[in-house]
């Protein structure tokens, strides 16, 4: 699935609250999970992200699942879909701005 | 309800321990957000194989947010003469708030000082009133959000009064004089906001 279609579907999932947050110990705080980024802010950030700021790769648990990683300025955003449920995370980028 | 996950829901989720996608069951329970920060009553999924917490539902974002805010809060206990305690209750009643909602008044008091800490430092130091010599009979616990804790810290520096109780007693006296209009305005505003 291409970036624009995936992005549109992820935004739709955010609108419909049809998403979850994966939990991994030691991972940086997911600001969408903690409410420090609101769903509306997350949608706006996704809308502003362009294909040149995104890459996809197969999930190492299941290669049929594509993980999209978006790196708009200051952010590290990740999303993928499993059984119609989206896993979405928003982290502040660790790269120097 | 489509946007709320119910206890007992079973969904697929990635399990870092099992290193694969697993079936996981949602229920309310604790989640360790960071080292030494456990958040209770989160709707989270545990792996049906190993029991690890593997996912959380967006409906619990408010629990994480308030736990993070609570950690940043500044908790303090102040002691007041009964007369100053009555003064706070009187002002709360006048604003239409519960007379027992002390935190609201103290927030209003500190909001009225925000951005004026330097200017008020001298006035706080110079306050002298009979009520400041009355016996300290009442204890009030305050839980101040980070930005109000910062106001308090700046006032401590500007007034050179380190004791928080002493500082707030003096501020209360100013709340009946120099700051009365600003505090009344903030109290009214917060009363509407809480309502």
Contacts between the chains, C-beta under 8 A, distances in Angstrom:
chain1	res1	chain2	res2	distance
A	16	B	2	6.8
A	16	B	3	6.8
A	17	B	2	7.3
A	17	B	3	3.4
A	17	B	4	7.8
A	17	B	58	5.8
A	17	B	59	7.7
A	18	B	2	7.4
A	18	B	3	7.6
A	19	B	58	6.2
A	20	B	5	7.9
A	20	B	11	7.3
A	20	B	13	6.8
A	20	B	45	7.4
A	20	B	55	4.6
A	20	B	56	6.9
A	20	B	57	6.0
A	20	B	58	7.3
A	21	B	55	6.2
A	21	B	56	4.8
A	21	B	57	7.8
A	21	B	58	7.1
A	22	B	13	6.5
A	22	B	14	5.3
A	22	B	54	6.6
A	22	B	55	5.4
A	23	B	31	7.0
A	23	B	44	7.2
A	23	B	53	5.2
A	23	B	54	5.8
A	23	B	55	5.9
A	23	B	56	6.1
A	24	B	16	4.9
A	25	B	16	7.3
A	25	B	32	7.7
A	29	B	33	7.4
A	29	B	34	7.1
A	32	B	58	7.6
A	32	B	61	7.4
A	33	B	56	6.0
A	33	B	58	7.6
A	33	B	61	6.3
A	33	B	64	6.3
A	34	B	33	7.1
A	34	B	61	6.4
A	34	B	64	3.9
A	34	B	65	5.7
A	34	B	68	6.2
A	35	B	61	3.5
A	35	B	62	5.7
A	35	B	64	5.9
A	35	B	65	3.5
A	36	B	65	6.5
A	36	B	68	7.4
A	39	B	58	7.3
A	59	B	14	7.5
A	61	B	14	5.6
A	61	B	19	6.7
A	61	B	20	4.9
A	61	B	21	5.3
A	62	B	20	7.4
A	62	B	21	5.6
A	65	B	21	7.8
A	82	B	12	5.0
A	82	B	13	7.4
A	82	B	14	7.7
A	82	B	21	6.2
A	83	B	11	6.9
A	83	B	12	4.8
A	85	B	11	5.8
A	85	B	12	7.2
A	87	B	13	7.7
A	87	B	14	7.2
A	87	B	55	7.3
